[in-house]
Amino acid sequence: MFAFRIIKQGNNLEVGCGPGEISRYLKDREVNIHGLDISDNMVAFYLIVNFNV
């Protein structure tokens, strides 16, 4: 239900995105989402797995 409340509400940031499962879920529901993580390895993995997010 949360995803439907933030559709077309501007930019959203997932802090501590890890590999990006939540970002992918939200992006698939047309939410404008960006991920941020402190771990370089998680960011690299996020970019590989979610190349079009």
Helices and strands as residue ranges (DSSP letters): H 2-6, E 12-15, H 21-28, E 33-36, H 40-49
